[in-house]
Amino acid sequence: MKIEKDKVVQFHYRIKDLDGKELETNIGQDPVAYLHGHQNMMVGVEKALQGMTVGETKEVQLPP
């Protein structure tokens, strides 16, 4: 199933700074969940996840 509007999305994340230092993660914990397409998540994250399927991974650089 692809991520699209009105789908509940759950994901794990790892946030790193520009030098690659890990700042935050939820890996090994419960995933973040949100309803896709309803401005419940940062715009850059929603755009990056659009169309992905279960098991895919993606690296995204977001503006501050």
CHARMM-style PDB file with segment names, atoms N, HN, CA, C and O in Angstrom:
ATOM      1  N   MET     1       0.843  -1.170   0.000  1.00  0.00      PROA
ATOM      2  CA  MET     1       0.000   0.000   0.000  1.00  0.00      PROA
ATOM      3  C   MET     1       0.894   1.241   0.000  1.00  0.00      PROA
ATOM      4  O   MET     1       1.852   1.319   0.769  1.00  0.00      PROA
ATOM      5  N   LYS     2       0.586   2.192  -0.847  1.00  0.00      PROA
ATOM      6  HN  LYS     2      -0.193   2.128  -1.472  1.00  0.00      PROA
ATOM      7  CA  LYS     2       1.360   3.427  -0.948  1.00  0.00      PROA
ATOM      8  C   LYS     2       0.815   4.501  -0.017  1.00  0.00      PROA
ATOM      9  O   LYS     2      -0.379   4.550   0.280  1.00  0.00      PROA
ATOM     10  N   ILE     3       1.718   5.351   0.430  1.00  0.00      PROA
ATOM     11  HN  ILE     3       2.687   5.310   0.189  1.00  0.00      PROA
ATOM     12  CA  ILE     3       1.320   6.487   1.251  1.00  0.00      PROA
ATOM     13  C   ILE     3       0.646   7.506   0.353  1.00  0.00      PROA
ATOM     14  O   ILE     3       1.211   7.958  -0.643  1.00  0.00      PROA
ATOM     15  N   GLU     4      -0.575   7.856   0.730  1.00  0.00      PROA
ATOM     16  HN  GLU     4      -1.034   7.488   1.540  1.00  0.00      PROA
ATOM     17  CA  GLU     4      -1.344   8.861   0.000  1.00  0.00      PROA
ATOM     18  C   GLU     4      -2.319   9.514   0.967  1.00  0.00      PROA
ATOM     19  O   GLU     4      -2.426   9.104   2.122  1.00  0.00      PROA
ATOM     20  N   LYS     5      -3.028  10.531   0.491  1.00  0.00      PROA
ATOM     21  HN  LYS     5      -2.941  10.864  -0.448  1.00  0.00      PROA
ATOM     22  CA  LYS     5      -3.955  11.273   1.339  1.00  0.00      PROA
ATOM     23  C   LYS     5      -4.949  10.345   2.014  1.00  0.00      PROA
ATOM     24  O   LYS     5      -5.426   9.381   1.414  1.00  0.00      PROA
ATOM     25  N   ASP     6      -5.254  10.646   3.265  1.00  0.00      PROA
ATOM     26  HN  ASP     6      -4.867  11.429   3.752  1.00  0.00      PROA
ATOM     27  CA  ASP     6      -6.211   9.929   4.107  1.00  0.00      PROA
ATOM     28  C   ASP     6      -5.713   8.583   4.617  1.00  0.00      PROA
ATOM     29  O   ASP     6      -6.502   7.803   5.150  1.00  0.00      PROA
ATOM     30  N   LYS     7      -4.426   8.292   4.467  1.00  0.00      PROA
ATOM     31  HN  LYS     7      -3.785   8.926   4.034  1.00  0.00      PROA
ATOM     32  CA  LYS     7      -3.845   7.064   5.013  1.00  0.00      PROA
ATOM     33  C   LYS     7      -3.147   7.399   6.328  1.00  0.00      PROA
ATOM     34  O   LYS     7      -2.495   8.436   6.445  1.00  0.00      PROA
ATOM     35  N   VAL     8      -3.286   6.518   7.313  1.00  0.00      PROA
ATOM     36  HN  VAL     8      -3.815   5.675   7.218  1.00  0.00      PROA
ATOM     37  CA  VAL     8      -2.537   6.672   8.554  1.00  0.00      PROA
ATOM     38  C   VAL     8      -1.128   6.134   8.296  1.00  0.00      PROA
ATOM     39  O   VAL     8      -0.952   5.000   7.851  1.00  0.00      PROA
ATOM     40  N   VAL     9      -0.150   6.956   8.580  1.00  0.00      PROA
ATOM     41  HN  VAL     9      -0.293   7.878   8.941  1.00  0.00      PROA
ATOM     42  CA  VAL     9       1.247   6.624   8.325  1.00  0.00      PROA
ATOM     43  C   VAL     9       1.973   6.509   9.651  1.00  0.00      PROA
ATOM     44  O   VAL     9       1.788   7.332  10.547  1.00  0.00      PROA
ATOM     45  N   GLN    10       2.803   5.477   9.768  1.00  0.00      PROA
ATOM     46  HN  GLN    10       2.953   4.809   9.039  1.00  0.00      PROA
ATOM     47  CA  GLN    10       3.672   5.315  10.933  1.00  0.00      PROA
ATOM     48  C   GLN    10       5.102   5.168  10.433  1.00  0.00      PROA
ATOM     49  O   GLN    10       5.354   4.470   9.451  1.00  0.00      PROA
ATOM     50  N   PHE    11       6.034   5.825  11.109  1.00  0.00      PROA
ATOM     51  HN  PHE    11       5.829   6.392  11.907  1.00  0.00      PROA
ATOM     52  CA  PHE    11       7.427   5.704  10.677  1.00  0.00      PROA
ATOM     53  C   PHE    11       8.384   5.950  11.840  1.00  0.00      PROA
ATOM     54  O   PHE    11       8.052   6.582  12.842  1.00  0.00      PROA
ATOM     55  N   HSD    12       9.581   5.420  11.652  1.00  0.00      PROA
ATOM     56  HN  HSD    12       9.851   4.906  10.838  1.00  0.00      PROA
ATOM     57  CA  HSD    12      10.680   5.677  12.571  1.00  0.00      PROA
ATOM     58  C   HSD    12      11.589   6.712  11.908  1.00  0.00      PROA
ATOM     59  O   HSD    12      11.653   6.800  10.682  1.00  0.00      PROA
ATOM     60  N   TYR    13      12.280   7.480  12.721  1.00  0.00      PROA
ATOM     61  HN  TYR    13      12.228   7.408  13.717  1.00  0.00      PROA
ATOM     62  CA  TYR    13      13.144   8.517  12.169  1.00  0.00      PROA
ATOM     63  C   TYR    13      14.446   8.618  12.952  1.00  0.00      PROA
ATOM     64  O   TYR    13      14.571   8.146  14.082  1.00  0.00      PROA
ATOM     65  N   ARG    14      15.398   9.250  12.299  1.00  0.00      PROA
ATOM     66  HN  ARG    14      15.296   9.632  11.381  1.00  0.00      PROA
ATOM     67  CA  ARG    14      16.688   9.578  12.916  1.00  0.00      PROA
ATOM     68  C   ARG    14      17.027  10.970  12.419  1.00  0.00      PROA
ATOM     69  O   ARG    14      17.085  11.196  11.210  1.00  0.00      PROA
ATOM     70  N   ILE    15      17.254  11.912  13.333  1.00  0.00      PROA
ATOM     71  HN  ILE    15      17.207  11.729  14.315  1.00  0.00      PROA
ATOM     72  CA  ILE    15      17.607  13.283  12.971  1.00  0.00      PROA
ATOM     73  C   ILE    15      19.091  13.481  13.233  1.00  0.00      PROA
ATOM     74  O   ILE    15      19.596  13.198  14.319  1.00  0.00      PROA
ATOM     75  N   LYS    16      19.786  13.981  12.195  1.00  0.00      PROA
ATOM     76  HN  LYS    16      19.376  14.211  11.313  1.00  0.00      PROA
ATOM     77  CA  LYS    16      21.217  14.253  12.307  1.00  0.00      PROA
ATOM     78  C   LYS    16      21.486  15.693  11.923  1.00  0.00      PROA
ATOM     79  O   LYS    16      20.735  16.299  11.159  1.00  0.00      PROA
ATOM     80  N   ASP    17      22.576  16.240  12.468  1.00  0.00      PROA
ATOM     81  HN  ASP    17      23.187  15.748  13.090  1.00  0.00      PROA
ATOM     82  CA  ASP    17      22.985  17.578  12.052  1.00  0.00      PROA
ATOM     83  C   ASP    17      23.794  17.473  10.763  1.00  0.00      PROA
ATOM     84  O   ASP    17      24.001  16.374  10.248  1.00  0.00      PROA
ATOM     85  N   LEU    18      24.249  18.599  10.244  1.00  0.00      PROA
ATOM     86  HN  LEU    18      24.081  19.492  10.662  1.00  0.00      PROA
ATOM     87  CA  LEU    18      24.974  18.594   8.973  1.00  0.00      PROA
ATOM     88  C   LEU    18      26.300  17.847   9.025  1.00  0.00      PROA
ATOM     89  O   LEU    18      26.838  17.463   7.987  1.00  0.00      PROA
ATOM     90  N   ASP    19      26.827  17.641  10.225  1.00  0.00      PROA
ATOM     91  HN  ASP    19      26.390  17.953  11.069  1.00  0.00      PROA
ATOM     92  CA  ASP    19      28.068  16.885  10.386  1.00  0.00      PROA
ATOM     93  C   ASP    19      27.817  15.391  10.569  1.00  0.00      PROA
ATOM     94  O   ASP    19      28.765  14.618  10.709  1.00  0.00      PROA
ATOM     95  N   GLY    20      26.549  14.979  10.570  1.00  0.00      PROA
ATOM     96  HN  GLY    20      25.779  15.607  10.457  1.00  0.00      PROA
ATOM     97  CA  GLY    20      26.225  13.564  10.721  1.00  0.00      PROA
ATOM     98  C   GLY    20      26.033  13.118  12.154  1.00  0.00      PROA
ATOM     99  O   GLY    20      25.811  11.933  12.402  1.00  0.00      PROA
ATOM    100  N   LYS    21      26.112  14.037  13.105  1.00  0.00      PROA
ATOM    101  HN  LYS    21      26.292  15.000  12.903  1.00  0.00      PROA
ATOM    102  CA  LYS    21      25.914  13.693  14.517  1.00  0.00      PROA
ATOM    103  C   LYS    21      24.422  13.482  14.771  1.00  0.00      PROA
ATOM    104  O   LYS    21      23.599  14.338  14.445  1.00  0.00      PROA
ATOM    105  N   GLU    22      24.083  12.329  15.360  1.00  0.00      PROA
ATOM    106  HN  GLU    22      24.751  11.633  15.625  1.00  0.00      PROA
ATOM    107  CA  GLU    22      22.685  12.034  15.663  1.00  0.00      PROA
ATOM    108  C   GLU    22      22.193  12.916  16.798  1.00  0.00      PROA
ATOM    109  O   GLU    22      22.802  12.978  17.866  1.00  0.00      PROA
ATOM    110  N   LEU    23      21.065  13.608  16.546  1.00  0.00      PROA
ATOM    111  HN  LEU    23      20.570  13.557  15.679  1.00  0.00      PROA
ATOM    112  CA  LEU    23      20.484  14.495  17.537  1.00  0.00      PROA
ATOM    113  C   LEU    23      19.271  13.881  18.219  1.00  0.00      PROA
ATOM    114  O   LEU    23      19.015  14.143  19.394  1.00  0.00      PROA
ATOM    115  N   GLU    24      18.523  13.065  17.483  1.00  0.00      PROA
ATOM    116  HN  GLU    24      18.731  12.852  16.528  1.00  0.00      PROA
ATOM    117  CA  GLU    24      17.297  12.477  18.020  1.00  0.00      PROA
ATOM    118  C   GLU    24      16.911  11.270  17.169  1.00  0.00      PROA
ATOM    119  O   GLU    24      17.188  11.230  15.971  1.00  0.00      PROA
ATOM    120  N   THR    25      16.267  10.282  17.803  1.00  0.00      PROA
ATOM    121  HN  THR    25      16.042  10.314  18.777  1.00  0.00      PROA
ATOM    122  CA  THR    25      15.773   9.123  17.076  1.00  0.00      PROA
ATOM    123  C   THR    25      14.617   8.488  17.839  1.00  0.00      PROA
ATOM    124  O   THR    25      14.496   8.648  19.053  1.00  0.00      PROA
ATOM    125  N   ASN    26      13.782   7.776  17.121  1.00  0.00      PROA
ATOM    126  HN  ASN    26      13.881   7.646  16.135  1.00  0.00      PROA
ATOM    127  CA  ASN    26      12.749   6.964  17.781  1.00  0.00      PROA
ATOM    128  C   ASN    26      12.902   5.497  17.376  1.00  0.00      PROA
ATOM    129  O   ASN    26      11.996   4.692  17.593  1.00  0.00      PROA
ATOM    130  N   ILE    27      14.027   5.161  16.799  1.00  0.00      PROA
ATOM    131  HN  ILE    27      14.763   5.815  16.623  1.00  0.00      PROA
ATOM    132  CA  ILE    27      14.298   3.774  16.419  1.00  0.00      PROA
ATOM    133  C   ILE    27      14.415   2.946  17.694  1.00  0.00      PROA
ATOM    134  O   ILE    27      15.122   3.326  18.628  1.00  0.00      PROA
ATOM    135  N   GLY    28      13.718   1.815  17.726  1.00  0.00      PROA
ATOM    136  HN  GLY    28      13.144   1.506  16.967  1.00  0.00      PROA
ATOM    137  CA  GLY    28      13.669   0.987  18.922  1.00  0.00      PROA
ATOM    138  C   GLY    28      12.526   1.377  19.846  1.00  0.00      PROA
ATOM    139  O   GLY    28      12.353   0.781  20.910  1.00  0.00      PROA
ATOM    140  N   GLN    29      11.744   2.373  19.445  1.00  0.00      PROA
ATOM    141  HN  GLN    29      11.884   2.857  18.581  1.00  0.00      PROA
ATOM    142  CA  GLN    29      10.590   2.837  20.215  1.00  0.00      PROA
ATOM    143  C   GLN    29       9.359   2.775  19.314  1.00  0.00      PROA
ATOM    144  O   GLN    29       9.437   2.302  18.180  1.00  0.00      PROA
ATOM    145  N   ASP    30       8.238   3.248  19.816  1.00  0.00      PROA
ATOM    146  HN  ASP    30       8.175   3.632  20.737  1.00  0.00      PROA
ATOM    147  CA  ASP    30       7.028   3.294  19.004  1.00  0.00      PROA
ATOM    148  C   ASP    30       7.221   4.269  17.846  1.00  0.00      PROA
ATOM    149  O   ASP    30       7.859   5.308  18.016  1.00  0.00      PROA
ATOM    150  N   PRO    31       6.673   3.945  16.662  1.00  0.00      PROA
ATOM    151  CA  PRO    31       6.789   4.862  15.536  1.00  0.00      PROA
ATOM    152  C   PRO    31       5.890   6.084  15.702  1.00  0.00      PROA
ATOM    153  O   PRO    31       4.914   6.053  16.451  1.00  0.00      PROA
ATOM    154  N   VAL    32       6.230   7.159  14.994  1.00  0.00      PROA
ATOM    155  HN  VAL    32       7.023   7.185  14.385  1.00  0.00      PROA
ATOM    156  CA  VAL    32       5.382   8.338  14.897  1.00  0.00      PROA
ATOM    157  C   VAL    32       4.210   7.959  13.995  1.00  0.00      PROA
ATOM    158  O   VAL    32       4.396   7.246  13.009  1.00  0.00      PROA
ATOM    159  N   ALA    33       3.010   8.427  14.319  1.00  0.00      PROA
ATOM    160  HN  ALA    33       2.859   9.006  15.120  1.00  0.00      PROA
ATOM    161  CA  ALA    33       1.833   8.158  13.491  1.00  0.00      PROA
ATOM    162  C   ALA    33       1.117   9.474  13.196  1.00  0.00      PROA
ATOM    163  O   ALA    33       1.019  10.345  14.060  1.00  0.00      PROA
ATOM    164  N   TYR    34       0.615   9.611  11.961  1.00  0.00      PROA
ATOM    165  HN  TYR    34       0.694   8.904  11.258  1.00  0.00      PROA
ATOM    166  CA  TYR    34      -0.147  10.798  11.579  1.00  0.00      PROA
ATOM    167  C   TYR    34      -1.045  10.463  10.398  1.00  0.00      PROA
ATOM    168  O   TYR    34      -0.837   9.453   9.725  1.00  0.00      PROA
ATOM    169  N   LEU    35      -2.042  11.302  10.142  1.00  0.00      PROA
ATOM    170  HN  LEU    35      -2.211  12.122  10.689  1.00  0.00      PROA
ATOM    171  CA  LEU    35      -2.947  11.143   9.011  1.00  0.00      PROA
ATOM    172  C   LEU    35      -2.388  11.957   7.856  1.00  0.00      PROA
ATOM    173  O   LEU    35      -2.327  13.185   7.926  1.00  0.00      PROA
ATOM    174  N   HSD    36      -1.985  11.279   6.803  1.00  0.00      PROA
ATOM    175  HN  HSD    36      -2.034  10.282   6.746  1.00  0.00      PROA
ATOM    176  CA  HSD    36      -1.299  11.910   5.669  1.00  0.00      PROA
ATOM    177  C   HSD    36      -2.235  12.811   4.867  1.00  0.00      PROA
ATOM    178  O   HSD    36      -3.392  12.470   4.625  1.00  0.00      PROA
ATOM    179  N   GLY    37      -1.711  13.971   4.461  1.00  0.00      PROA
ATOM    180  HN  GLY    37      -0.771  14.248   4.657  1.00  0.00      PROA
ATOM    181  CA  GLY    37      -2.443  14.871   3.597  1.00  0.00      PROA
ATOM    182  C   GLY    37      -3.332  15.866   4.301  1.00  0.00      PROA
ATOM    183  O   GLY    37      -4.146  16.532   3.662  1.00  0.00      PROA
ATOM    184  N   HSD    38      -3.192  15.978   5.615  1.00  0.00      PROA
ATOM    185  HN  HSD    38      -2.531  15.437   6.134  1.00  0.00      PROA
ATOM    186  CA  HSD    38      -4.053  16.886   6.377  1.00  0.00      PROA
ATOM    187  C   HSD    38      -3.253  17.870   7.223  1.00  0.00      PROA
ATOM    188  O   HSD    38      -3.739  18.354   8.246  1.00  0.00      PROA
ATOM    189  N   GLN    39      -2.032  18.164   6.799  1.00  0.00      PROA
ATOM    190  HN  GLN    39      -1.637  17.771   5.969  1.00  0.00      PROA
ATOM    191  CA  GLN    39      -1.146  19.118   7.471  1.00  0.00      PROA
ATOM    192  C   GLN    39      -0.907  18.751   8.938  1.00  0.00      PROA
ATOM    193  O   GLN    39      -0.820  19.625   9.801  1.00  0.00      PROA
ATOM    194  N   ASN    40      -0.802  17.456   9.205  1.00  0.00      PROA
ATOM    195  HN  ASN    40      -0.873  16.746   8.504  1.00  0.00      PROA
ATOM    196  CA  ASN    40      -0.503  16.981  10.560  1.00  0.00      PROA
ATOM    197  C   ASN    40       0.978  16.688  10.761  1.00  0.00      PROA
ATOM    198  O   ASN    40       1.395  16.253  11.834  1.00  0.00      PROA
ATOM    199  N   MET    41       1.765  16.928   9.722  1.00  0.00      PROA
ATOM    200  HN  MET    41       1.426  17.281   8.850  1.00  0.00      PROA
ATOM    201  CA  MET    41       3.194  16.644   9.753  1.00  0.00      PROA
ATOM    202  C   MET    41       3.887  17.772   8.990  1.00  0.00      PROA
ATOM    203  O   MET    41       3.260  18.436   8.164  1.00  0.00      PROA
ATOM    204  N   MET    42       5.164  17.990   9.259  1.00  0.00      PROA
ATOM    205  HN  MET    42       5.673  17.451   9.929  1.00  0.00      PROA
ATOM    206  CA  MET    42       5.910  19.017   8.518  1.00  0.00      PROA
ATOM    207  C   MET    42       5.761  18.769   7.017  1.00  0.00      PROA
ATOM    208  O   MET    42       5.806  17.627   6.561  1.00  0.00      PROA
ATOM    209  N   VAL    43       5.583  19.843   6.262  1.00  0.00      PROA
ATOM    210  HN  VAL    43       5.547  20.771   6.632  1.00  0.00      PROA
ATOM    211  CA  VAL    43       5.341  19.739   4.824  1.00  0.00      PROA
ATOM    212  C   VAL    43       6.437  18.941   4.123  1.00  0.00      PROA
ATOM    213  O   VAL    43       6.137  18.092   3.283  1.00  0.00      PROA
ATOM    214  N   GLY    44       7.688  19.197   4.449  1.00  0.00      PROA
ATOM    215  HN  GLY    44       7.933  19.886   5.130  1.00  0.00      PROA
ATOM    216  CA  GLY    44       8.798  18.491   3.809  1.00  0.00      PROA
ATOM    217  C   GLY    44       8.763  16.997   4.073  1.00  0.00      PROA
ATOM    218  O   GLY    44       9.129  16.205   3.204  1.00  0.00      PROA
ATOM    219  N   VAL    45       8.328  16.604   5.259  1.00  0.00      PROA
ATOM    220  HN  VAL    45       8.030  17.247   5.965  1.00  0.00      PROA
ATOM    221  CA  VAL    45       8.226  15.182   5.595  1.00  0.00      PROA
ATOM    222  C   VAL    45       7.092  14.555   4.793  1.00  0.00      PROA
ATOM    223  O   VAL    45       7.271  13.486   4.209  1.00  0.00      PROA
ATOM    224  N   GLU    46       5.931  15.200   4.754  1.00  0.00      PROA
ATOM    225  HN  GLU    46       5.786  16.068   5.229  1.00  0.00      PROA
ATOM    226  CA  GLU    46       4.806  14.656   3.987  1.00  0.00      PROA
ATOM    227  C   GLU    46       5.171  14.499   2.512  1.00  0.00      PROA
ATOM    228  O   GLU    46       4.872  13.473   1.902  1.00  0.00      PROA
ATOM    229  N   LYS    47       5.810  15.505   1.945  1.00  0.00      PROA
ATOM    230  HN  LYS    47       6.053  16.339   2.441  1.00  0.00      PROA
ATOM    231  CA  LYS    47       6.198  15.421   0.530  1.00  0.00      PROA
ATOM    232  C   LYS    47       7.174  14.269   0.300  1.00  0.00      PROA
ATOM    233  O   LYS    47       7.074  13.557  -0.699  1.00  0.00      PROA
ATOM    234  N   ALA    48       8.102  14.091   1.210  1.00  0.00      PROA
ATOM    235  HN  ALA    48       8.183  14.670   2.022  1.00  0.00      PROA
ATOM    236  CA  ALA    48       9.107  13.040   1.060  1.00  0.00      PROA
ATOM    237  C   ALA    48       8.495  11.643   1.174  1.00  0.00      PROA
ATOM    238  O   ALA    48       8.928  10.719   0.484  1.00  0.00      PROA
ATOM    239  N   LEU    49       7.493  11.484   2.039  1.00  0.00      PROA
ATOM    240  HN  LEU    49       7.141  12.235   2.598  1.00  0.00      PROA
ATOM    241  CA  LEU    49       6.895  10.172   2.267  1.00  0.00      PROA
ATOM    242  C   LEU    49       5.829   9.809   1.231  1.00  0.00      PROA
ATOM    243  O   LEU    49       5.511   8.632   1.061  1.00  0.00      PROA
ATOM    244  N   GLN    50       5.275  10.806   0.538  1.00  0.00      PROA
ATOM    245  HN  GLN    50       5.533  11.762   0.676  1.00  0.00      PROA
ATOM    246  CA  GLN    50       4.232  10.576  -0.458  1.00  0.00      PROA
ATOM    247  C   GLN    50       4.659   9.485  -1.447  1.00  0.00      PROA
ATOM    248  O   GLN    50       5.727   9.572  -2.052  1.00  0.00      PROA
ATOM    249  N   GLY    51       3.829   8.473  -1.604  1.00  0.00      PROA
ATOM    250  HN  GLY    51       2.960   8.402  -1.114  1.00  0.00      PROA
ATOM    251  CA  GLY    51       4.085   7.410  -2.569  1.00  0.00      PROA
ATOM    252  C   GLY    51       4.967   6.278  -2.078  1.00  0.00      PROA
ATOM    253  O   GLY    51       5.115   5.276  -2.778  1.00  0.00      PROA
ATOM    254  N   MET    52       5.555   6.405  -0.902  1.00  0.00      PROA
ATOM    255  HN  MET    52       5.434   7.219  -0.333  1.00  0.00      PROA
ATOM    256  CA  MET    52       6.402   5.329  -0.385  1.00  0.00      PROA
ATOM    257  C   MET    52       5.550   4.134   0.028  1.00  0.00      PROA
ATOM    258  O   MET    52       4.345   4.270   0.243  1.00  0.00      PROA
ATOM    259  N   THR    53       6.173   2.967   0.139  1.00  0.00      PROA
ATOM    260  HN  THR    53       7.152   2.856  -0.036  1.00  0.00      PROA
ATOM    261  CA  THR    53       5.487   1.763   0.575  1.00  0.00      PROA
ATOM    262  C   THR    53       6.188   1.179   1.800  1.00  0.00      PROA
ATOM    263  O   THR    53       7.294   1.592   2.149  1.00  0.00      PROA
ATOM    264  N   VAL    54       5.542   0.227   2.438  1.00  0.00      PROA
ATOM    265  HN  VAL    54       4.644  -0.109   2.154  1.00  0.00      PROA
ATOM    266  CA  VAL    54       6.073  -0.415   3.643  1.00  0.00      PROA
ATOM    267  C   VAL    54       7.476  -0.962   3.374  1.00  0.00      PROA
ATOM    268  O   VAL    54       7.715  -1.625   2.364  1.00  0.00      PROA
ATOM    269  N   GLY    55       8.392  -0.674   4.287  1.00  0.00      PROA
ATOM    270  HN  GLY    55       8.198  -0.136   5.107  1.00  0.00      PROA
ATOM    271  CA  GLY    55       9.748  -1.196   4.203  1.00  0.00      PROA
ATOM    272  C   GLY    55      10.732  -0.290   3.489  1.00  0.00      PROA
ATOM    273  O   GLY    55      11.941  -0.494   3.601  1.00  0.00      PROA
ATOM    274  N   GLU    56      10.252   0.702   2.759  1.00  0.00      PROA
ATOM    275  HN  GLU    56       9.270   0.868   2.668  1.00  0.00      PROA
ATOM    276  CA  GLU    56      11.153   1.621   2.072  1.00  0.00      PROA
ATOM    277  C   GLU    56      11.813   2.552   3.075  1.00  0.00      PROA
ATOM    278  O   GLU    56      11.248   2.848   4.128  1.00  0.00      PROA
ATOM    279  N   THR    57      12.997   3.005   2.744  1.00  0.00      PROA
ATOM    280  HN  THR    57      13.456   2.765   1.889  1.00  0.00      PROA
ATOM    281  CA  THR    57      13.687   4.005   3.561  1.00  0.00      PROA
ATOM    282  C   THR    57      14.034   5.189   2.670  1.00  0.00      PROA
ATOM    283  O   THR    57      14.135   5.060   1.450  1.00  0.00      PROA
ATOM    284  N   LYS    58      14.211   6.329   3.293  1.00  0.00      PROA
ATOM    285  HN  LYS    58      14.129   6.434   4.285  1.00  0.00      PROA
ATOM    286  CA  LYS    58      14.520   7.535   2.536  1.00  0.00      PROA
ATOM    287  C   LYS    58      15.274   8.481   3.432  1.00  0.00      PROA
ATOM    288  O   LYS    58      14.994   8.579   4.627  1.00  0.00      PROA
ATOM    289  N   GLU    59      16.241   9.186   2.848  1.00  0.00      PROA
ATOM    290  HN  GLU    59      16.468   9.106   1.878  1.00  0.00      PROA
ATOM    291  CA  GLU    59      16.962  10.230   3.564  1.00  0.00      PROA
ATOM    292  C   GLU    59      16.472  11.564   3.022  1.00  0.00      PROA
ATOM    293  O   GLU    59      16.428  11.774   1.810  1.00  0.00      PROA
ATOM    294  N   VAL    60      16.107  12.457   3.925  1.00  0.00      PROA
ATOM    295  HN  VAL    60      16.143  12.286   4.909  1.00  0.00      PROA
ATOM    296  CA  VAL    60      15.531  13.738   3.553  1.00  0.00      PROA
ATOM    297  C   VAL    60      16.275  14.857   4.269  1.00  0.00      PROA
ATOM    298  O   VAL    60      16.533  14.766   5.469  1.00  0.00      PROA
ATOM    299  N   GLN    61      16.618  15.907   3.542  1.00  0.00      PROA
ATOM    300  HN  GLN    61      16.408  15.981   2.567  1.00  0.00      PROA
ATOM    301  CA  GLN    61      17.202  17.082   4.177  1.00  0.00      PROA
ATOM    302  C   GLN    61      16.137  18.157   4.197  1.00  0.00      PROA
ATOM    303  O   GLN    61      15.626  18.559   3.152  1.00  0.00      PROA
ATOM    304  N   LEU    62      15.801  18.624   5.400  1.00  0.00      PROA
ATOM    305  HN  LEU    62      16.216  18.297   6.249  1.00  0.00      PROA
ATOM    306  CA  LEU    62      14.756  19.627   5.578  1.00  0.00      PROA
ATOM    307  C   LEU    62      15.370  20.977   5.902  1.00  0.00      PROA
ATOM    308  O   LEU    62      16.394  21.049   6.581  1.00  0.00      PROA
ATOM    309  N   PRO    63      14.747  22.054   5.419  1.00  0.00      PROA
ATOM    310  CA  PRO    63      15.252  23.384   5.779  1.00  0.00      PROA
ATOM    311  C   PRO    63      14.952  23.680   7.239  1.00  0.00      PROA
ATOM    312  O   PRO    63      14.012  23.124   7.806  1.00  0.00      PROA
ATOM    313  N   PRO    64      15.747  24.554   7.853  1.00  0.00      PROA
ATOM    314  CA  PRO    64      15.495  24.896   9.256  1.00  0.00      PROA
ATOM    315  C   PRO    64      14.171  25.622   9.434  1.00  0.00      PROA
ATOM    316  OT1 PRO    64      13.809  25.980  10.555  1.00  0.00      PROA
TER     317      PRO     64
END
